[in-house]
Amino acid sequence: MASANPAFNNPAFQDPKAVKTYPGGPQAAQLGGPTQYASTAQAGVDAATQARLEGAFAAPSADAIATGRMTVEDTVLKTLALFVVLLVGAVVGWVWTLGGAVEPAAATTISMAPWIIGALGGFVLAMVVAFTSRKKVRPALIFGYALFEGLFVGAISAYFEFIWPGIVVQATVATLAVVGVTLALFASGKVRATKRATKIFMVAMIGYLVFALINVVMMMFGAFSGPDSAGPFGIYSVKVFGIPLGLIIGVLVVIMAAYSLVLDFDSIQQGVRNGAPRQFGWLGGFGIMVTVVWLYIEILRILAILRGSN
C-alpha cells in the first residue's frame, strides 16, 4: 500500500523487484543451461533449498546486522535514536526561545529565531532526504533533520507554554496516546490500510494543505489583523455554530495523522518483507518522526484553540 509520507516513496517499500537495484539488495538466482539438464538442475535446486530450510529452522534467528536486511526491531532502534536527537534539539529550541530561561514564567523575552531556523532547516532537509533516498539513504541528513525539527518543536512548544501554561504536557500525553492506540490496533490487525481509505486520505490531505496555505496567505496580508479579527489562528478561529472551525478541522486532521501512521507501519512491514537493505530502517524512522511531529503540532493547536476560546 503506497504511503502519502514522502519517506516511503522509495520503490523498495513498494516493489520487491526494486530492492535488487540497490547496493546490498538481494540478487535473483539465475538458472541456465541446456533444456535436457533442466529437470536434473531443478532436482538439485530442490534438494539444496530443502537443506537450507532445515538449517534455517535449526539455527537461531538472524538480526539486521547478520543479514544486512531491514528488520522491524532494527527500525524501532533507529527511530528511537532519531527521537533522542529531536529531543536534544527541542531542549535547545525551548531555552533559546525563552531567552535562556527554563521556566516560561521566568522569561523576559521571546525569540522567534529558533522557530524560523528550525522550520526552514527541517523543511529543506526533509525535501533533500525524500528526493535523494531513491538513489542513496544518507543517515547524516536524517539526523540533521531530526535536530532542526527538534529546534522547531521546542521553540513552538515554549511559545505556546508561555501563553497557555501546562499545554505542552497535555499535547505530549495526547500525542503518545494516539500513537500508542494506533500502534496497538495495527499490531492486533484490527486496523489496516486499504486502497479506498488511502485514496480518501490523499484527497483530504490535498484539501487540508490548500486550506492551510490559504490561511497562511490571508494572515500574511493582514486579513485577521483588525479589531474584529478571527484570532491568532486565522480561519481556524472562525466559529461555526458556536464551535471554532479549528476544532472541527483539528479532529479530522488528527484522524488523518493516525491513518498516516498506519500507512507508515504498513510501509515498514512491506520493506521488511521485500528484504530491503538495513539502511532503509533510517527512512522508516524518518517517516514515523515526520508523522508524529505533525500529529503533535496539530494537537497543540487544538488545545490552544480550546484554551483561547474559554
VOVEX-795853 format. One line per 3 residues: for each residue x, y, z of N, C-alpha, C, CB. Coordinates in steps of 0.1 Angstrom, whole numbers, padded with zeros to 4 digits. Glycine has a CB too. Example, Ala and Ser with C-alpha at 12.3 -4.5 7.8 and 13.67 -1.06 7.14 Angstrom:
<atoms>
0132/-0057/0078/0123/-0045/0078/0132/-0033/0078/0113/-0045/0090 ~ 0128/-0022/0071/0137/-0011/0071/0129/0000/0079/0141/-0006/0057
</atoms>
This chain:
<atoms>
0008/-0012/0000/0000/0000/0000/0009/0012/0000/-0010/0000/0012 ~ 0007/0021/-0010/0015/0033/-0011/0012/0042/0000/0013/0040/-0024 ~ 0023/0049/0006/0021/0058/0017/0022/0072/0012/0032/0056/0028
0014/0081/0018/0015/0096/0015/0027/0102/0020/0002/0103/0020 ~ 0034/0096/0029/0046/0101/0035/0057/0100/0025/0050/0093/0048 ~ 0064/0111/0022/0074/0111/0011/0086/0102/0015/0079/0125/0009
0087/0099/0028/0098/0090/0032/0097/0076/0027/0099/0089/0047 ~ 0084/0072/0024/0082/0058/0019/0079/0057/0004/0071/0052/0027 ~ 0082/0068/-0003/0080/0068/-0018/0091/0060/-0025/0080/0082/-0023
0101/0055/-0017/0112/0047/-0023/0106/0034/-0028/0123/0045/-0013 ~ 0109/0030/-0040/0103/0017/-0045/0106/0005/-0037/0108/0015/-0059 ~ 0116/0005/-0029/0120/-0006/-0021/0109/-0009/-0010/0133/-0004/-0014
0101/0001/-0007/0090/-0001/0002/0077/-0006/-0004/0087/0011/0010 ~ 0077/-0006/-0018/0065/-0010/-0025/0067/-0022/-0034/0061/0002/-0033 ~ 0078/-0023/-0041/0080/-0033/-0051/0092/-0042/-0047/0082/-0027/-0065
0090/-0055/-0045/0101/-0064/-0041/0112/-0064/-0052/0097/-0078/-0039 ~ 0109/-0063/-0065/0119/-0063/-0075/0128/-0051/-0075/0112/-0063/-0089 ~ 0123/-0040/-0069/0131/-0027/-0069/0142/-0028/-0059/0122/-0015/-0065
0141/-0037/-0049/0151/-0039/-0039/0164/-0043/-0046/0147/-0049/-0028 ~ 0164/-0051/-0056/0176/-0056/-0063/0184/-0046/-0069/0172/-0067/-0073 ~ 0178/-0034/-0072/0186/-0023/-0078/0194/-0015/-0069/0177/-0014/-0085
0193/-0018/-0055/0201/-0010/-0046/0212/-0018/-0041/0192/-0006/-0034 ~ 0223/-0011/-0037/0235/-0018/-0031/0231/-0026/-0019/0246/-0008/-0027 ~ 0234/-0039/-0019/0231/-0048/-0008/0218/-0055/-0009/0231/-0039/0005
0210/-0051/-0020/0198/-0058/-0022/0200/-0072/-0027/0190/-0050/-0033 ~ 0190/-0081/-0023/0191/-0095/-0027/0191/-0097/-0042/0179/-0103/-0021 ~ 0199/-0106/-0046/0201/-0108/-0060/0192/-0121/-0064/0215/-0110/-0064
0187/-0120/-0076/0178/-0132/-0080/0188/-0143/-0085/0169/-0127/-0091 ~ 0184/-0155/-0081/0192/-0166/-0086/0189/-0169/-0100/0189/-0179/-0077 ~ 0200/-0171/-0108/0198/-0173/-0122/0202/-0187/-0126/0207/-0163/-0130
0192/-0194/-0132/0194/-0208/-0136/0195/-0208/-0151/0183/-0217/-0130 ~ 0204/-0215/-0156/0205/-0216/-0171/0210/-0230/-0175/0214/-0205/-0176 ~ 0213/-0232/-0187/0218/-0244/-0192/0209/-0250/-0203/0219/-0254/-0181
0213/-0260/-0209/0205/-0267/-0219/0192/-0272/-0213/0213/-0278/-0225 ~ 0183/-0274/-0222/0169/-0278/-0218/0170/-0293/-0212/0160/-0278/-0230 ~ 0179/-0301/-0218/0179/-0315/-0213/0184/-0316/-0199/0188/-0324/-0223
0190/-0306/-0194/0195/-0307/-0180/0186/-0300/-0170/0209/-0301/-0179 ~ 0174/-0295/-0175/0165/-0287/-0167/0160/-0295/-0155/0154/-0281/-0175 ~ 0155/-0307/-0157/0149/-0315/-0147/0160/-0318/-0136/0143/-0327/-0152
0172/-0322/-0141/0182/-0326/-0131/0187/-0314/-0123/0195/-0331/-0139 ~ 0188/-0302/-0130/0192/-0290/-0122/0181/-0286/-0112/0194/-0278/-0132 ~ 0168/-0288/-0116/0157/-0284/-0107/0157/-0293/-0095/0144/-0285/-0114
0160/-0306/-0097/0160/-0315/-0086/0172/-0312/-0076/0163/-0330/-0091 ~ 0183/-0308/-0082/0194/-0303/-0073/0191/-0291/-0065/0207/-0301/-0081 ~ 0184/-0282/-0072/0179/-0269/-0065/0170/-0272/-0054/0173/-0260/-0075
0160/-0281/-0056/0150/-0285/-0046/0157/-0291/-0034/0140/-0295/-0052 ~ 0167/-0300/-0036/0174/-0306/-0025/0182/-0296/-0018/0183/-0317/-0031 ~ 0189/-0287/-0025/0196/-0277/-0018/0187/-0267/-0010/0205/-0269/-0028
0176/-0264/-0016/0166/-0255/-0009/0161/-0261/0004/0155/-0251/-0018 ~ 0158/-0275/0003/0153/-0282/0015/0164/-0282/0026/0150/-0296/0011 ~ 0176/-0284/0022/0187/-0284/0032/0189/-0270/0038/0200/-0288/0025
0188/-0260/0030/0189/-0246/0036/0178/-0243/0045/0189/-0236/0025 ~ 0166/-0248/0042/0154/-0245/0051/0156/-0252/0064/0141/-0250/0044 ~ 0160/-0265/0063/0162/-0272/0076/0173/-0266/0084/0166/-0287/0073
0183/-0261/0078/0194/-0254/0086/0189/-0241/0091/0206/-0251/0077 ~ 0180/-0234/0084/0175/-0221/0089/0166/-0223/0101/0167/-0214/0078 ~ 0158/-0234/0101/0149/-0236/0112/0157/-0240/0124/0139/-0247/0109
0168/-0247/0122/0176/-0252/0133/0185/-0241/0139/0185/-0263/0129 ~ 0188/-0231/0131/0197/-0220/0136/0189/-0209/0143/0205/-0214/0124 ~ 0196/-0202/0152/0190/-0190/0158/0186/-0180/0148/0199/-0185/0169
0176/-0172/0151/0171/-0161/0142/0182/-0151/0140/0158/-0155/0147 ~ 0184/-0146/0128/0194/-0137/0125/0189/-0123/0127/0200/-0138/0111 ~ 0198/-0113/0131/0193/-0099/0133/0197/-0092/0120/0199/-0093/0145
0194/-0078/0121/0197/-0070/0109/0211/-0069/0105/0192/-0056/0112 ~ 0220/-0070/0116/0235/-0069/0113/0239/-0081/0106/0242/-0067/0126 ~ 0234/-0093/0110/0239/-0106/0104/0233/-0107/0089/0234/-0118/0112
0221/-0103/0087/0215/-0104/0074/0218/-0093/0065/0200/-0107/0075 ~ 0220/-0081/0070/0222/-0069/0062/0209/-0064/0057/0231/-0072/0051 ~ 0198/-0069/0062/0184/-0066/0058/0177/-0058/0068/0176/-0079/0054
0167/-0051/0064/0159/-0043/0072/0150/-0052/0081/0150/-0033/0064 ~ 0149/-0049/0094/0140/-0056/0103/0132/-0046/0111/0148/-0065/0113 ~ 0121/-0051/0117/0112/-0042/0125/0120/-0037/0137/0099/-0049/0128
0127/-0047/0144/0134/-0044/0156/0145/-0033/0154/0140/-0056/0162 ~ 0152/-0035/0143/0163/-0025/0140/0157/-0012/0136/0172/-0031/0129 ~ 0146/-0011/0129/0139/0001/0126/0134/0008/0138/0128/-0001/0116
0129/0001/0148/0125/0007/0161/0137/0014/0168/0119/-0004/0170 ~ 0148/0007/0168/0160/0013/0175/0165/0025/0168/0172/0002/0175 ~ 0164/0025/0154/0168/0037/0147/0158/0048/0149/0169/0034/0132
0146/0045/0150/0135/0055/0153/0138/0062/0166/0121/0049/0152 ~ 0141/0054/0176/0143/0059/0190/0155/0068/0190/0145/0047/0200 ~ 0166/0064/0182/0178/0072/0182/0175/0086/0176/0189/0065/0173
0166/0086/0165/0162/0099/0159/0154/0108/0169/0154/0096/0146 ~ 0146/0101/0176/0138/0109/0186/0146/0115/0197/0126/0101/0192 ~ 0157/0108/0201/0166/0113/0211/0173/0126/0206/0177/0102/0215
0177/0126/0193/0183/0138/0187/0172/0149/0186/0188/0134/0173 ~ 0160/0145/0183/0149/0155/0182/0147/0162/0196/0136/0149/0177 ~ 0147/0154/0206/0146/0159/0220/0157/0168/0224/0145/0148/0230
0169/0165/0220/0181/0174/0222/0178/0187/0216/0194/0168/0218 ~ 0174/0187/0203/0171/0199/0196/0160/0207/0202/0168/0196/0181 ~ 0150/0200/0207/0138/0206/0214/0142/0214/0226/0128/0196/0217
0152/0208/0234/0156/0215/0246/0163/0228/0242/0166/0205/0254 ~ 0172/0227/0232/0179/0239/0227/0169/0250/0222/0189/0236/0216 ~ 0159/0245/0214/0149/0254/0209/0141/0261/0221/0140/0247/0200
0137/0253/0231/0130/0257/0242/0137/0269/0250/0126/0246/0252 ~ 0149/0266/0253/0157/0275/0261/0160/0288/0253/0170/0269/0266 ~ 0163/0286/0240/0166/0297/0231/0154/0306/0230/0171/0292/0217
0143/0300/0228/0130/0308/0227/0127/0317/0239/0119/0299/0224 ~ 0130/0311/0251/0127/0318/0263/0139/0327/0268/0124/0308/0274 ~ 0148/0330/0259/0159/0339/0262/0168/0333/0273/0153/0352/0267
0170/0320/0273/0179/0314/0283/0172/0309/0295/0190/0324/0287 ~ 0160/0312/0297/0152/0307/0308/0147/0293/0306/0141/0316/0312 ~ 0145/0285/0316/0139/0272/0315/0124/0272/0318/0145/0262/0325
0120/0280/0328/0106/0282/0331/0100/0293/0322/0103/0284/0346 ~ 0089/0291/0315/0083/0302/0308/0080/0314/0316/0070/0297/0301 ~ 0076/0312/0328/0072/0323/0337/0084/0332/0340/0066/0319/0350
0096/0327/0339/0108/0335/0342/0114/0342/0329/0119/0326/0348 ~ 0108/0339/0318/0113/0345/0305/0110/0360/0305/0107/0338/0293 ~ 0119/0368/0301/0118/0382/0299/0116/0386/0284/0129/0390/0305
0121/0377/0275/0119/0380/0261/0116/0366/0254/0132/0386/0255 ~ 0109/0367/0243/0106/0356/0235/0112/0357/0221/0090/0354/0233 ~ 0121/0348/0217/0128/0348/0204/0121/0339/0194/0143/0344/0206
0118/0344/0182/0112/0336/0172/0123/0330/0163/0103/0345/0163 ~ 0136/0333/0165/0147/0328/0156/0147/0313/0156/0160/0333/0161 ~ 0147/0306/0167/0147/0291/0166/0135/0285/0159/0149/0285/0180
0124/0291/0160/0112/0287/0153/0114/0288/0138/0099/0296/0157 ~ 0119/0299/0133/0121/0301/0119/0132/0292/0114/0124/0316/0116 ~ 0144/0292/0121/0155/0284/0117/0152/0269/0117/0167/0286/0126
0145/0264/0127/0141/0250/0128/0132/0246/0117/0135/0247/0141 ~ 0122/0255/0114/0112/0252/0104/0118/0252/0090/0100/0262/0104 ~ 0126/0262/0087/0132/0262/0073/0143/0251/0072/0139/0276/0071
0151/0249/0082/0161/0239/0081/0155/0225/0080/0170/0239/0093 ~ 0144/0222/0088/0138/0209/0087/0131/0207/0074/0127/0208/0098 ~ 0125/0217/0068/0118/0216/0056/0128/0213/0044/0110/0229/0052
0139/0220/0044/0149/0218/0033/0155/0204/0034/0160/0228/0035 ~ 0158/0200/0046/0164/0186/0048/0154/0175/0045/0170/0185/0062 ~ 0142/0178/0049/0131/0168/0046/0130/0166/0031/0118/0172/0052
0130/0176/0023/0129/0175/0009/0141/0168/0003/0127/0189/0003 ~ 0153/0172/0008/0165/0165/0003/0165/0150/0006/0178/0172/0010 ~ 0161/0147/0018/0160/0132/0022/0150/0125/0013/0157/0131/0037
0139/0131/0011/0128/0125/0004/0131/0122/-0011/0115/0133/0005 ~ 0138/0132/-0017/0141/0131/-0031/0154/0124/-0035/0141/0145/-0037 ~ 0163/0123/-0025/0176/0117/-0028/0176/0102/-0023/0187/0124/-0021
0167/0098/-0015/0167/0085/-0009/0164/0074/-0020/0156/0084/0002 ~ 0159/0078/-0032/0157/0068/-0042/0170/0063/-0047/0149/0074/-0054 ~ 0181/0070/-0046/0194/0066/-0050/0203/0061/-0038/0201/0077/-0058
0202/0069/-0027/0210/0065/-0016/0205/0071/-0003/0225/0070/-0018 ~ 0205/0063/0007/0200/0067/0021/0212/0073/0028/0194/0055/0029 ~ 0210/0086/0033/0220/0093/0040/0216/0095/0054/0224/0106/0033
0220/0087/0064/0216/0089/0078/0220/0102/0084/0222/0078/0086 ~ 0231/0108/0079/0236/0121/0084/0225/0132/0082/0249/0125/0078 ~ 0219/0131/0070/0209/0141/0066/0197/0139/0075/0206/0141/0052
0193/0127/0078/0181/0124/0086/0184/0128/0100/0178/0109/0085 ~ 0196/0126/0105/0199/0131/0119/0198/0147/0119/0213/0127/0123 ~ 0203/0153/0108/0202/0167/0107/0188/0172/0107/0209/0172/0095
0179/0165/0100/0165/0169/0100/0159/0167/0114/0157/0159/0090 ~ 0163/0157/0121/0158/0155/0135/0162/0166/0144/0163/0142/0141 ~ 0174/0171/0142/0179/0182/0151/0172/0195/0147/0194/0184/0148
0170/0198/0135/0163/0211/0131/0148/0210/0135/0164/0213/0116 ~ 0142/0198/0133/0128/0196/0136/0126/0197/0151/0123/0183/0131 ~ 0136/0192/0159/0136/0194/0174/0136/0208/0178/0147/0186/0180
0145/0216/0171/0146/0230/0173/0132/0237/0171/0157/0237/0164 ~ 0126/0234/0160/0112/0239/0158/0102/0235/0168/0108/0235/0144 ~ 0102/0222/0171/0092/0217/0181/0094/0224/0195/0093/0202/0182
0107/0225/0199/0110/0231/0212/0106/0245/0212/0124/0229/0215 ~ 0108/0253/0201/0105/0267/0200/0090/0269/0201/0111/0273/0188 ~ 0083/0262/0193/0068/0264/0192/0062/0259/0205/0062/0257/0180
0068/0249/0212/0062/0244/0224/0064/0255/0235/0069/0231/0228 ~ 0076/0261/0235/0079/0271/0245/0070/0283/0244/0094/0275/0244 ~ 0068/0287/0231/0059/0298/0228/0045/0296/0233/0059/0301/0213
0040/0284/0230/0026/0281/0234/0025/0279/0250/0021/0268/0228 ~ 0036/0274/0256/0036/0272/0270/0037/0286/0277/0048/0263/0274 ~ 0043/0295/0271/0044/0309/0277/0030/0315/0277/0054/0317/0268
0022/0312/0267/0009/0318/0266/-0002/0310/0274/0004/0320/0252 ~ -0001/0297/0273/-0010/0288/0279/-0003/0277/0288/-0020/0280/0269 ~ 0000/0281/0300/0008/0271/0309/0002/0258/0310/0010/0277/0323
0010/0247/0309/0005/0234/0310/0001/0227/0297/-0006/0233/0319 ~ 0001/0235/0286/-0004/0229/0274/0005/0219/0267/-0007/0241/0264 ~ 0018/0220/0270/0028/0211/0263/0026/0197/0269/0042/0216/0265
0025/0196/0282/0023/0183/0288/0010/0177/0283/0022/0184/0304 ~ -0001/0184/0282/-0013/0179/0277/-0012/0174/0262/-0024/0190/0277 ~ -0005/0182/0254/-0003/0178/0240/0006/0166/0239/0003/0190/0232
0016/0165/0247/0025/0153/0247/0018/0141/0251/0037/0156/0256 ~ 0011/0141/0261/0003/0129/0266/-0007/0125/0255/-0004/0132/0279 ~ -0014/0135/0249/-0024/0132/0239/-0017/0125/0227/-0032/0144/0235
-0006/0131/0223/0002/0125/0211/0006/0111/0214/0014/0134/0208 ~ 0012/0108/0226/0016/0095/0229/0004/0085/0230/0023/0095/0243 ~ -0007/0090/0234/-0019/0082/0235/-0024/0078/0221/-0031/0089/0242
-0024/0088/0212/-0029/0085/0198/-0019/0075/0191/-0030/0098/0190 ~ -0006/0077/0193/0004/0068/0187/0003/0054/0193/0018/0074/0189 ~ 0002/0054/0206/0001/0041/0212/-0011/0033/0208/0001/0042/0227
-0023/0039/0208/-0035/0033/0204/-0034/0028/0189/-0047/0042/0206 ~ -0029/0037/0180/-0028/0033/0166/-0019/0022/0164/-0023/0045/0158 ~ -0007/0021/0171/0002/0010/0170/-0004/-0003/0175/0015/0013/0178
-0011/-0002/0186/-0018/-0014/0192/-0028/-0020/0183/-0024/-0011/0206 ~ -0036/-0011/0177/-0047/-0015/0167/-0040/-0021/0155/-0056/-0004/0164 ~ -0029/-0015/0150/-0023/-0020/0138/-0016/-0034/0141/-0012/-0010/0133
-0010/-0035/0153/-0003/-0048/0156/-0013/-0059/0158/0005/-0046/0169 ~ -0025/-0056/0163/-0035/-0066/0165/-0043/-0070/0152/-0045/-0061/0176 ~ -0040/-0062/0142/-0047/-0065/0129/-0061/-0059/0128/-0048/-0080/0127
-0065/-0051/0138/-0078/-0045/0137/-0079/-0033/0128/-0083/-0041/0151 ~ -0068/-0027/0125/-0067/-0015/0116/-0057/-0018/0105/-0064/-0002/0124 ~ -0061/-0017/0093/-0052/-0019/0082/-0054/-0009/0071/-0054/-0033/0076
-0044/-0006/0063/-0045/0003/0052/-0052/-0003/0040/-0031/0009/0048 ~ -0062/0004/0034/-0069/-0002/0023/-0067/0009/0011/-0084/-0004/0026 ~ -0069/0004/-0001/-0068/0013/-0012/-0078/0024/-0012/-0069/0005/-0025
-0090/0020/-0009/-0101/0030/-0009/-0099/0041/0002/-0115/0024/-0006 ~ -0095/0037/0014/-0092/0046/0025/-0080/0055/0022/-0090/0039/0038 ~ -0070/0049/0015/-0059/0057/0012/-0062/0068/0001/-0048/0048/0006
-0071/0064/-0008/-0075/0074/-0018/-0082/0086/-0011/-0084/0068/-0029 ~ -0091/0083/-0002/-0098/0093/0005/-0089/0101/0013/-0109/0087/0015 ~ -0079/0095/0019/-0069/0102/0027/-0061/0112/0019/-0059/0092/0034
-0057/0107/0007/-0049/0116/-0002/-0057/0128/-0006/-0045/0108/-0015 ~ -0070/0126/-0009/-0079/0138/-0013/-0080/0147/-0001/-0093/0133/-0018 ~ -0082/0142/0011/-0084/0150/0023/-0071/0158/0026/-0088/0141/0035
-0059/0151/0023/-0046/0157/0026/-0044/0169/0017/-0035/0147/0024 ~ -0047/0167/0004/-0046/0178/-0006/-0055/0190/-0002/-0049/0173/-0020 ~ -0067/0187/0002/-0077/0197/0006/-0072/0205/0018/-0090/0191/0008
-0066/0197/0028/-0061/0204/0040/-0049/0213/0037/-0057/0193/0050 ~ -0040/0208/0029/-0028/0216/0025/-0032/0229/0018/-0019/0208/0016 ~ -0042/0228/0009/-0047/0240/0002/-0053/0250/0012/-0057/0237/-0009
-0061/0245/0021/-0068/0253/0032/-0057/0260/0040/-0077/0244/0040 ~ -0047/0252/0045/-0037/0258/0054/-0029/0268/0046/-0027/0246/0058 ~ -0026/0266/0033/-0019/0276/0026/-0027/0289/0024/-0015/0271/0012
-0040/0288/0022/-0048/0300/0020/-0049/0307/0034/-0063/0296/0016 ~ -0049/0300/0045/-0050/0306/0058/-0037/0314/0060/-0052/0296/0069 ~ -0025/0308/0057/-0012/0315/0059/-0012/0328/0051/-0001/0305/0056
-0016/0327/0038/-0015/0338/0029/-0024/0350/0034/-0019/0334/0015 ~ -0036/0346/0039/-0045/0356/0044/-0040/0363/0056/-0059/0350/0047 ~ -0033/0355/0065/-0027/0361/0077/-0016/0370/0074/-0023/0350/0087
-0008/0366/0064/0004/0374/0060/-0001/0388/0054/0012/0367/0049 ~ -0012/0388/0048/-0017/0400/0042/-0026/0408/0051/-0024/0398/0029 ~ -0027/0404/0064/-0034/0411/0074/-0049/0410/0074/-0031/0425/0073
-0054/0398/0069/-0068/0396/0068/-0075/0395/0082/-0072/0384/0060 ~ -0067/0392/0092/-0072/0390/0105/-0065/0399/0115/-0071/0375/0109 ~ -0061/0410/0111/-0054/0419/0120/-0062/0431/0126/-0042/0425/0112
-0075/0432/0121/-0083/0442/0126/-0089/0439/0140/-0094/0445/0116 ~ -0097/0449/0145/-0104/0447/0158/-0114/0435/0158/-0111/0459/0162 ~ -0119/0432/0147/-0128/0421/0146/-0122/0408/0140/-0141/0424/0137
-0109/0407/0142/-0101/0396/0136/-0106/0383/0142/-0086/0398/0139 ~ -0103/0372/0135/-0108/0359/0139/-0099/0353/0150/-0108/0349/0128 ~ -0087/0359/0152/-0079/0354/0163/-0065/0350/0158/-0085/0342/0170
-0056/0346/0167/-0042/0343/0163/-0041/0331/0153/-0034/0340/0175 ~ -0051/0323/0151/-0051/0312/0142/-0058/0314/0129/-0056/0299/0149 ~ -0062/0326/0126/-0068/0329/0114/-0081/0323/0112/-0059/0325/0102
-0083/0316/0100/-0096/0309/0097/-0099/0299/0108/-0095/0303/0083 ~ -0089/0293/0114/-0092/0282/0124/-0100/0288/0135/-0078/0277/0129 ~ -0099/0301/0138/-0106/0306/0150/-0120/0311/0146/-0098/0318/0155
-0124/0311/0134/-0138/0314/0130/-0147/0304/0135/-0139/0315/0114 ~ -0158/0308/0141/-0167/0299/0147/-0179/0296/0138/-0173/0305/0160 ~ -0182/0283/0138/-0193/0277/0130/-0203/0271/0140/-0188/0267/0119
-0215/0277/0141/-0225/0273/0151/-0219/0273/0165/-0230/0259/0148 ~ -0211/0283/0168/-0205/0285/0181/-0193/0276/0184/-0215/0282/0191 ~ -0188/0269/0174/-0177/0260/0175/-0165/0265/0166/-0180/0245/0172
-0153/0268/0172/-0142/0272/0164/-0140/0262/0152/-0129/0274/0172 ~ -0138/0267/0140/-0136/0259/0129/-0123/0250/0131/-0134/0267/0116 ~ -0113/0256/0138/-0101/0248/0140/-0103/0235/0148/-0092/0257/0148
-0113/0235/0157/-0116/0222/0164/-0121/0212/0155/-0126/0225/0175 ~ -0130/0216/0146/-0136/0206/0137/-0125/0201/0127/-0148/0212/0128 ~ -0117/0210/0122/-0107/0206/0112/-0096/0198/0120/-0101/0218/0105
-0093/0203/0132/-0083/0196/0140/-0086/0181/0143/-0081/0203/0153 ~ -0098/0178/0146/-0102/0164/0149/-0100/0156/0136/-0116/0163/0154 ~ -0104/0161/0125/-0102/0154/0112/-0088/0152/0109/-0109/0162/0101
-0079/0162/0111/-0065/0161/0108/-0058/0151/0118/-0058/0175/0110 ~ -0063/0150/0130/-0057/0140/0139/-0060/0126/0134/-0063/0142/0154 ~ -0073/0124/0129/-0076/0112/0123/-0068/0109/0111/-0091/0111/0120
-0065/0119/0103/-0057/0117/0091/-0042/0114/0095/-0057/0130/0083 ~ -0037/0120/0106/-0024/0117/0110/-0023/0103/0116/-0019/0127/0121 ~ -0033/0099/0123/-0033/0085/0128/-0033/0075/0116/-0046/0083/0137
-0041/0078/0106/-0041/0069/0094/-0028/0069/0087/-0052/0072/0085 ~ -0021/0081/0087/-0008/0082/0081/0002/0073/0089/-0003/0097/0081 ~ 0000/0072/0102/0009/0063/0109/0006/0048/0105/0006/0065/0124
-0006/0045/0103/-0009/0032/0098/-0002/0029/0085/-0025/0030/0096 ~ -0003/0039/0076/0004/0037/0063/0019/0036/0065/0001/0049/0054 ~ 0025/0043/0075/0039/0042/0078/0043/0028/0083/0043/0053/0088
0035/0023/0092/0038/0010/0098/0036/-0001/0087/0028/0007/0109 ~ 0026/0001/0078/0024/-0008/0067/0036/-0008/0057/0011/-0005/0060 ~ 0041/0004/0055/0053/0005/0045/0065/-0001/0051/0056/0020/0042
0067/0000/0064/0079/-0006/0071/0078/-0021/0070/0080/-0002/0086 ~ 0066/-0027/0073/0064/-0041/0072/0067/-0046/0057/0050/-0045/0076 ~ 0062/-0038/0048/0064/-0042/0034/0079/-0042/0030/0057/-0032/0024
0086/-0032/0036/0101/-0031/0033/0108/-0043/0039/0106/-0018/0039 ~ 0104/-0047/0051/0109/-0059/0057/0107/-0072/0049/0104/-0061/0071 ~ 0094/-0073/0044/0090/-0085/0036/0098/-0085/0022/0075/-0085/0033
0101/-0073/0017/0108/-0072/0004/0123/-0074/0006/0106/-0058/-0002 ~ 0127/-0075/0018/0142/-0077/0020/0150/-0065/0018/0146/-0089/0012 ~ 0145/-0053/0021/0152/-0041/0018/0165/-0040/0026/0143/-0029/0022
0175/-0034/0021/0188/-0033/0029/0185/-0026/0043/0198/-0025/0021 ~ 0194/-0029/0052/0193/-0025/0066/0192/-0009/0067/0204/-0030/0074 ~ 0199/-0002/0058/0199/0012/0059/0186/0019/0057/0209/0018/0048
0176/0011/0051/0163/0017/0049/0155/0018/0062/0155/0008/0039 ~ 0161/0012/0073/0154/0014/0086/0155/0029/0090/0161/0006/0096 ~ 0165/0036/0085/0166/0051/0088/0154/0058/0081/0179/0056/0083
0151/0054/0069/0139/0060/0062/0126/0058/0070/0138/0056/0048 ~ 0125/0045/0075/0113/0042/0083/0112/0051/0095/0114/0027/0087 ~ 0123/0052/0102/0123/0061/0114/0120/0076/0111/0136/0060/0121
0126/0080/0099/0124/0094/0095/0109/0096/0092/0132/0097/0082 ~ 0103/0086/0085/0089/0088/0081/0080/0088/0094/0084/0076/0073 ~ 0082/0080/0103/0074/0080/0116/0076/0093/0123/0078/0068/0125
0088/0098/0124/0091/0111/0130/0083/0122/0124/0106/0114/0131 ~ 0083/0123/0111/0076/0133/0104/0061/0133/0108/0077/0131/0088 ~ 0055/0121/0108/0041/0120/0111/0038/0123/0126/0036/0106/0108
0046/0119/0135/0044/0121/0149/0045/0136/0152/0054/0113/0158 ~ 0055/0143/0146/0056/0157/0148/0044/0165/0143/0069/0163/0141 ~ 0039/0161/0131/0027/0167/0125/0016/0165/0135/0024/0160/0112
0014/0153/0140/0003/0150/0150/0004/0158/0162/0004/0135/0154 ~ 0016/0160/0168/0019/0168/0180/0015/0182/0178/0033/0167/0185 ~ 0019/0188/0166/0017/0202/0164/0002/0204/0162/0024/0207/0151
-0005/0195/0156/-0020/0197/0154/-0027/0196/0167/-0025/0186/0144 ~ -0023/0186/0176/-0029/0185/0189/-0026/0198/0197/-0024/0173/0196 ~ -0014/0203/0196/-0010/0215/0203/-0020/0227/0199/0004/0219/0200
-0022/0228/0186/-0031/0238/0181/-0045/0236/0186/-0031/0239/0166 ~ -0050/0224/0186/-0064/0221/0191/-0065/0226/0205/-0067/0207/0189 ~ -0056/0222/0213/-0056/0226/0228/-0055/0241/0229/-0045/0219/0236
-0047/0248/0221/-0046/0262/0222/-0059/0269/0218/-0034/0267/0213 ~ -0066/0264/0208/-0079/0270/0204/-0089/0267/0215/-0084/0263/0191 ~ -0089/0256/0222/-0098/0253/0233/-0095/0262/0244/-0097/0238/0237
-0082/0264/0248/-0079/0273/0259/-0082/0287/0256/-0064/0271/0262 ~ -0080/0291/0243/-0082/0305/0239/-0097/0309/0238/-0076/0308/0226 ~ -0105/0299/0236/-0120/0301/0234/-0127/0302/0247/-0126/0291/0225
-0120/0298/0258/-0127/0298/0271/-0127/0312/0278/-0120/0288/0281
</atoms>
